[in-house]
Amino acid sequence: MTTLNCSSAYGNVEPNDLYAAMENVSLLTDVRVKVVMDTWTTQMGYPLVTVTREYNTGTITIEQERFLLSSSTSPTDSHDYKWWIPLSYTNKTAANFNTTTPATWLPANLSQISFSDASDTNDWLIFNLQETGEYITSSFFTVSNY
């Protein structure tokens, strides 16, 4: 930020100037800050992230879709709304609500990702710790846990 302040002390700053100054502190390897931020600043709305936990297979699937209050979308809107989504989470065993750095990311080119869940089937999972991600989280769990 010091670099940005010094280089633009008497001028206007645009989003690309900020992203260029942040490139050295990126949270992702091989992905530029501008690429991540453009998914949040150049399209409408924000995502609904659905977490599905499959106890029988030990798999967690995370899906993204555009959040809408009502399901009516414009028939002329053909944009495929996807975001780079930082995913932070904890479970009963770890119970760490202070580390909000993303454990993984849901890339903008994917609608969903899956990964193995090594936690005990009796452990709870909480995503979007301290609501640091700008998205709505919805969770579904298989009946075998009840």
C-alpha positions in Angstrom: 0.0 0.0 0.0 2.9 2.3 0.6 3.9 1.8 -3.0 0.4 2.8 -4.2 0.4 5.9 -1.9 3.7 7.1 -3.1 3.1 6.6 -6.8 -0.3 8.2 -6.8 0.0 10.8 -4.0 -1.4 13.7 -6.2 -3.5 11.8 -8.7 -6.5 9.5 -9.1 -6.3 5.8 -8.4 -8.2 3.2 -10.3 -8.9 -0.5 -9.3 -6.1 -1.7 -11.5 -3.6 0.5 -9.6 -4.6 -1.1 -6.3 -4.4 -4.7 -7.8 -1.0 -4.0 -9.2 0.2 -2.8 -5.7 -1.2 -6.0 -4.1 0.4 -8.5 -6.5 3.2 -9.2 -4.0 0.8 -10.3 -1.3 -1.5 -12.5 -3.3 -3.2 -15.4 -1.4 -3.1 -17.6 -4.5 -0.1 -18.8 -6.5 -0.4 -18.5 -10.3 -3.5 -16.3 -10.1 -3.3 -12.5 -10.3 -5.2 -10.3 -7.8 -6.9 -8.6 -10.7 -8.3 -11.9 -12.0 -9.8 -12.7 -8.6 -11.1 -9.1 -8.0 -12.6 -8.8 -11.5 -15.1 -11.6 -10.7 -16.3 -9.4 -7.8 -16.3 -6.0 -9.4 -17.3 -6.5 -13.0 -20.5 -8.5 -12.6 -23.7 -8.1 -10.8 -24.7 -9.8 -7.5 -22.9 -12.2 -5.3 -22.8 -16.0 -4.9 -24.8 -18.5 -3.0 -22.4 -21.2 -1.8 -23.9 -24.6 -1.1 -22.0 -27.1 1.0 -23.1 -30.7 0.8 -21.6 -33.3 3.2 -21.8 -36.9 2.1 -21.1 -39.0 5.2 -21.1 -42.4 3.4 -18.2 -41.4 1.1 -16.5 -38.8 3.3 -16.9 -36.2 0.6 -17.7 -32.5 0.8 -19.0 -30.8 -2.3 -19.1 -27.0 -2.6 -21.2 -25.4 -5.4 -21.7 -21.8 -6.4 -24.5 -20.1 -8.1 -25.7 -16.6 -8.4 -27.9 -15.6 -5.4 -31.3 -14.2 -6.3 -34.1 -13.3 -4.0 -36.7 -14.5 -6.5 -35.9 -17.1 -9.2 -37.0 -14.8 -12.0 -34.1 -14.0 -14.2 -34.0 -11.9 -17.3 -34.3 -14.1 -20.4 -31.8 -11.9 -22.1 -29.2 -12.3 -19.4 -26.9 -15.1 -20.6 -23.9 -14.2 -18.4 -22.5 -17.2 -16.5 -22.1 -15.7 -13.1 -19.1 -17.3 -11.3 -16.7 -15.9 -8.7 -13.3 -16.7 -7.2 -14.6 -17.7 -3.7 -12.3 -17.9 -0.6 -13.4 -20.8 1.5 -12.6 -20.9 5.2 -14.0 -23.6 7.5 -13.5 -25.4 10.8 -14.9 -28.5 12.5 -15.6 -29.7 16.0 -12.1 -31.2 16.4 -10.2 -28.1 15.3 -12.7 -25.5 16.5 -10.6 -22.7 15.2 -12.7 -19.6 14.4 -9.8 -17.2 14.4 -8.0 -18.3 11.2 -10.1 -16.8 8.4 -7.4 -17.2 5.8 -8.9 -19.4 3.0 -8.3 -23.1 3.4 -9.1 -23.5 -0.3 -10.7 -21.5 -3.2 -13.6 -22.2 -5.5 -12.3 -20.9 -8.8 -14.4 -18.9 -11.1 -14.1 -21.4 -13.9 -15.8 -24.1 -11.9 -19.4 -24.5 -10.6 -18.3 -26.9 -7.9 -15.4 -28.6 -6.2 -15.2 -31.7 -4.0 -12.7 -32.9 -1.5 -12.3 -35.6 1.1 -13.6 -34.9 4.6 -11.3 -36.6 7.2 -13.2 -35.4 10.2 -15.4 -37.6 12.3 -18.9 -38.0 11.1 -20.2 -36.7 14.4 -18.2 -33.5 14.0 -19.9 -30.4 12.8 -18.6 -28.2 10.0 -18.8 -24.4 9.7 -18.0 -22.6 6.6 -17.3 -18.8 6.0 -15.7 -18.2 9.4 -16.6 -14.9 10.9 -18.5 -14.2 7.7 -15.3 -12.9 6.1 -16.5 -14.0 2.6 -19.0 -11.9 0.8 -21.4 -14.8 0.1 -24.4 -16.7 1.5 -23.7 -20.2 2.7 -26.3 -23.0 2.6 -25.6 -26.5 4.0 -27.0 -29.9 3.2 -26.2 -33.1 5.0 -27.1 -36.6 4.3 -29.6 -38.3 6.5 -27.1 -40.8 7.9 -25.9 -38.2 10.4 -29.2 -37.8 12.1 
